[in-house]
Amino acid sequence: MRPARALIDLQALRHNYQLARELTGAKALAVIKADAYGHGAVRCALALEQQADGFAVACIEEALELRAAGIKPPVLLLEGFFEASELQLIAQHDLWCVVHSLWQLEAIEQAHLSKPITVWLKLDSGMHRVGLHAKDYQAAYQRLLASGKVARIVLMSHFARADELDSDASNEQLAVFQAARQGLSAEVSLRNSPAVLGWPNMPSDWVRPGLMLYGATPFEVPQAEAARLQPVMTVQSRVISVRELPTGEPVGYGAKFISPRPTRVGVVAMGYADGYPRQAPNGTPVLVAGKRTQLIGRVSMDMLCIDLTDVPEAGLGSPVELWGKNVLASEVAMHAGNIPYQIFCNLKRVPLDYSGD
């Protein structure tokens, strides 16, 4: 069997969820959209089900997968619904729904629902992706209440630059939100992972931890609370070939690495078809036989090469950590000009092995 695999530590997942609660004192929706950022949505939901206040996914397809697996806590559709016909399923399966557009509001007003639904009313406070304009927010709230189709409303927005700890943009968005919701009596949800970790004074009855659940920092600089996160995913493989090269020899496609000295090269069963970033350059850290070394040469579809020159104890069959508890996904992402969100979400073809149930 090909040795590439991803180890998923569910106890670390639970630790990170509890950290979000501890830091905020708020209720927390565990964001498990995009198959829990590549970690497996159903298994992650089952691991958190006894402690989570609810879950958040992108769309109804992801929510129905959870319900089919027997997941009972609330599930929020972060993009809301795409067609009015989905409202019947939302009511039937007790799903919560973001409303970010006037057409969604109108669809709810016109719907014949088996029971009222819970709506999270989203304001565009400055990200300018989705969300109601501030001028429409109060009226939308009142229309939802008057419709008789809504049992509860949570007021929400989303920060565009909370991962920039030296930026005042989040405070500016907060001011827009506070002005738009003035006089509205409802719970509030503002804080995503970077806001949970780095913006302690932001009000929120509900928080939405996503990336931090999986143990990766959203920041490009060290941050005290992010240092308390525990990596959930460890991607491993093994050395499948070893060769000795003299000085001046190329390694891999395009000769992007030329050996500067006699070099011992290890070939690892891991490539961009598994989700390892193809653009990762020479020098990207890896761990082999418990010691740090580096990537050399271009990443291929199924294989990559690492420098074993200074790790003489490593050889054929030696274990390799591509990212995880010793080589952080954020390190790999930084070297590759990427972000840990994409590192996780791009993982494929690699079996997931779970522990900590």
C-alpha positions in Angstrom: 0.0 0.0 0.0 1.2 3.5 -0.8 2.4 5.0 2.5 1.0 8.5 2.2 -1.7 9.2 4.8 -3.1 11.9 7.0 -3.5 11.3 10.7 -6.4 13.2 12.3 -6.2 13.8 16.0 -9.8 14.3 17.2 -8.7 15.1 20.7 -6.7 18.0 19.4 -9.9 19.1 17.5 -11.8 19.1 20.8 -9.1 21.0 22.5 -9.2 23.8 19.9 -13.0 24.0 20.1 -12.8 24.4 23.8 -10.1 27.1 23.4 -12.5 29.1 21.3 -15.1 28.9 24.0 -12.6 29.7 26.8 -11.3 32.8 25.0 -14.7 34.3 24.3 -17.2 32.9 26.8 -19.6 32.6 23.9 -21.4 29.9 22.2 -19.5 28.4 19.3 -20.5 27.1 15.9 -17.8 24.7 14.7 -17.2 25.5 11.0 -16.9 22.2 9.2 -17.6 23.4 5.6 -15.5 22.0 2.7 -15.4 18.5 4.4 -14.1 20.1 7.6 -11.3 21.8 5.7 -10.2 18.4 4.4 -10.3 16.7 7.8 -13.6 14.8 7.2 -16.8 16.6 8.1 -18.8 13.7 9.5 -16.0 12.3 11.7 -15.2 15.8 13.0 -18.9 16.5 13.7 -19.3 13.2 15.6 -16.2 14.0 17.6 -17.6 17.4 18.6 -21.3 16.5 18.8 -21.4 16.2 22.6 -19.9 19.6 23.2 -20.6 21.7 20.2 -23.3 24.3 20.3 -23.8 23.7 16.6 -22.0 23.5 13.3 -21.6 25.7 10.2 -21.3 24.5 6.6 -21.4 26.3 3.3 -24.5 24.8 1.7 -27.5 22.5 2.1 -25.7 19.5 0.5 -23.1 19.6 3.3 -25.8 20.0 6.0 -27.8 17.0 4.7 -24.7 14.8 4.8 -24.5 15.6 8.5 -28.1 14.9 9.1 -27.9 11.6 7.2 -25.0 10.6 9.5 -27.3 11.3 12.5 -25.8 14.6 13.6 -28.4 16.3 15.7 -27.1 19.8 16.8 -28.0 22.9 14.9 -26.3 23.4 11.5 -26.0 26.8 9.9 -25.9 27.3 6.1 -23.3 30.1 5.8 -24.3 30.9 2.2 -28.0 30.5 2.9 -30.0 28.9 0.2 -29.5 29.2 -3.6 -33.1 28.4 -4.6 -36.4 29.0 -2.8 -37.2 25.3 -3.0 -34.5 24.6 -0.4 -36.5 26.3 2.3 -38.7 23.2 2.7 -35.7 21.1 3.4 -34.3 23.8 5.8 -37.5 23.6 7.8 -37.8 19.8 7.6 -34.2 19.2 8.8 -34.2 22.0 11.4 -31.4 23.8 9.7 -30.4 27.4 10.4 -30.0 29.7 7.5 -28.0 32.9 6.7 -29.9 35.6 4.8 -27.5 37.9 3.0 -29.6 39.1 0.0 -33.0 40.7 -0.4 -34.2 38.0 -2.8 -33.7 35.5 0.0 -35.8 37.6 2.3 -38.5 37.8 -0.3 -38.4 34.0 -0.8 -38.9 33.5 2.9 -41.9 35.9 2.9 -43.5 34.0 0.0 -42.7 30.4 1.3 -45.2 28.0 2.8 -43.1 26.4 5.6 -44.0 23.5 7.8 -42.6 25.5 10.8 -40.7 28.8 11.3 -37.0 28.7 10.8 -34.0 30.3 12.4 -32.3 33.1 10.4 -28.9 34.6 10.7 -29.2 38.1 9.1 -25.9 39.1 7.6 -24.8 42.7 7.2 -22.1 43.8 4.8 -20.1 45.9 7.2 -17.2 46.4 4.8 -16.0 43.1 3.3 -18.3 43.7 0.3 -18.7 40.0 -0.6 -22.2 39.2 0.6 -24.5 40.8 3.1 -27.3 43.3 3.2 -26.5 47.0 2.9 -26.7 48.9 6.1 -29.6 51.0 4.8 -31.7 47.8 4.3 -30.7 46.0 7.5 -33.3 47.3 10.0 -36.2 46.9 7.5 -35.1 43.4 6.7 -35.1 42.5 10.3 -38.6 43.9 10.8 -39.9 42.1 7.6 -38.5 38.8 8.8 -40.3 39.2 12.2 -43.5 40.2 10.4 -43.5 37.3 8.0 -44.4 34.8 10.6 -41.9 32.4 8.9 -39.0 33.1 11.3 -38.7 31.8 14.9 -35.5 33.6 15.8 -33.0 36.0 14.3 -29.2 36.2 15.0 -27.4 39.3 13.7 -24.1 38.7 12.0 -21.3 40.1 9.9 -17.9 38.9 8.8 -14.5 40.6 9.2 -12.3 41.0 6.2 -9.0 41.8 7.9 -9.1 40.3 11.4 -5.9 38.4 10.6 -4.1 41.8 10.4 -3.5 42.5 14.0 -2.2 46.0 13.3 -5.1 47.1 11.2 -8.0 49.1 12.4 -10.3 47.7 9.7 -12.1 45.4 12.1 -12.9 48.2 14.5 -14.3 50.2 11.5 -16.5 47.2 10.5 -17.7 46.9 14.1 -18.7 50.5 14.1 -20.7 50.0 10.9 -22.4 46.9 12.4 -23.2 48.6 15.7 -24.8 51.5 13.9 -26.9 49.3 11.6 -28.2 47.1 14.4 -29.0 49.9 16.8 -32.3 49.2 18.6 -32.5 45.6 17.4 -32.9 43.0 20.2 -31.1 39.9 19.1 -28.0 37.8 19.6 -24.9 38.8 17.6 -22.2 36.8 15.8 -19.1 38.6 14.5 -16.0 36.6 15.4 -14.3 34.2 13.1 -11.0 32.4 14.0 -8.7 35.4 13.8 -11.2 37.5 15.7 -11.6 34.8 18.4 -7.8 34.7 18.8 -6.7 38.2 18.3 -9.6 40.6 19.0 -10.7 39.9 22.6 -12.9 43.0 22.9 -15.2 42.2 20.0 -18.8 41.5 21.2 -20.2 38.2 20.1 -22.9 35.9 21.6 -21.9 33.3 19.0 -18.4 32.8 17.5 -17.5 30.9 14.4 -14.2 29.1 14.8 -13.0 27.6 11.5 -9.3 27.4 10.8 -8.4 27.5 14.5 -10.4 24.3 15.0 -7.8 22.4 12.9 -4.9 23.8 14.8 -3.4 26.3 12.4 -2.8 30.0 13.0 -4.5 32.6 10.8 -1.8 35.1 11.5 1.5 35.7 9.6 3.2 36.7 12.9 3.5 34.9 16.2 0.4 35.4 18.4 0.1 34.2 22.0 -3.4 32.5 21.8 -2.7 30.9 18.4 0.4 29.3 20.0 -2.0 27.3 22.2 -3.6 25.6 19.3 -2.9 21.9 18.7 -2.5 20.7 15.1 -5.2 18.2 14.1 -3.8 16.9 10.8 -0.4 15.3 10.4 0.4 14.3 6.8 2.9 11.5 6.6 4.6 9.3 4.0 7.9 7.3 3.7 11.1 7.4 1.8 10.8 5.1 -1.2 14.2 5.6 -2.8 17.6 6.9 -1.9 20.4 8.0 -4.2 23.8 9.6 -3.8 24.6 12.5 -6.2 28.0 14.3 -6.7 28.2 18.1 -6.7 26.6 19.8 -9.6 23.8 17.3 -10.4 20.2 18.4 -11.0 17.2 17.0 -9.1 13.7 16.8 -10.5 11.8 18.5 -13.3 13.4 21.7 -14.7 16.6 21.3 -12.8 15.4 23.8 -10.2 17.9 22.2 -7.7 21.5 21.7 -8.4 23.4 19.8 -5.7 25.9 22.3 -4.1 27.8 19.4 -2.5 27.7 15.6 -2.6 24.1 15.1 -1.8 22.0 12.2 -0.5 18.5 12.4 -2.0 15.4 10.8 -0.6 12.4 10.3 -2.7 9.0 10.5 -0.9 5.7 9.1 -1.9 3.8 12.5 -1.9 3.0 14.9 -4.6 0.7 17.6 -5.9 -1.9 15.0 -6.8 -2.1 14.4 -3.0 -2.5 18.1 -2.4 1.1 19.0 -1.5 1.6 22.4 -3.0 3.4 22.2 -6.3 4.9 25.7 -5.9 6.7 24.8 -2.7 10.3 25.8 -3.3 13.7 24.4 -2.3 14.1 24.7 1.4 10.5 24.0 2.4 10.8 22.2 5.8 10.0 18.5 6.2 10.7 16.1 9.0 12.4 12.7 8.3 13.3 10.1 10.9 12.4 12.7 13.6 14.8 15.4 12.2 14.2 18.5 10.1 15.5 18.7 6.6 14.2 20.3 3.4 12.5 19.8 0.1 14.8 19.9 -2.9 13.7 20.1 -6.6 10.2 20.5 -8.0 7.3 18.7 -6.5 6.0 16.0 -9.0 2.5 14.6 -9.3 3.2 11.6 -7.0 6.7 12.2 -5.6 8.9 14.8 -4.1 12.6 14.8 -3.1 14.2 15.8 0.2 17.8 16.3 1.3 19.1 13.4 3.5 22.7 14.5 3.5 22.6 15.7 7.1 20.3 12.9 8.3 22.5 9.8 7.9 20.2 7.6 10.0 17.4 8.2 7.5 17.0 5.8 4.6 14.6 3.6 2.6 11.4 3.3 4.5 12.1 6.2 6.9 8.9 8.1 8.0 8.4 11.6 6.7 6.1 14.3 8.1 5.1 16.8 5.4 3.1 18.9 7.8 1.6 18.3 11.3 2.7 18.6 14.8 6.4 19.2 14.1 6.3 21.0 10.7 3.3 23.3 10.9 1.0 23.6 8.0 1.4 27.4 8.3 5.2 27.0 7.7 4.6 25.0 4.6 2.0 27.5 3.4 4.4 30.4 4.0 7.2 28.8 2.0 4.8 28.0 -0.8 3.2 31.4 -1.0 0.0 29.9 0.2 -2.3 29.8 3.2 -3.0 26.9 5.6 -6.7 27.0 4.6 -5.8 25.9 1.1 -3.1 23.5 2.2 -5.8 21.6 4.2 -8.6 21.9 1.6 -6.4 20.7 -1.3 -5.6 17.4 0.4 -6.9 14.4 -1.6 -6.1 10.8 -2.5 -4.6 10.4 1.0 -6.4 8.1 3.4 -7.5 9.8 6.7 -6.7 7.8 9.8 -8.5 9.0 13.0 -7.5 8.8 16.6 -8.9 10.3 19.8 -12.4 9.1 19.4 
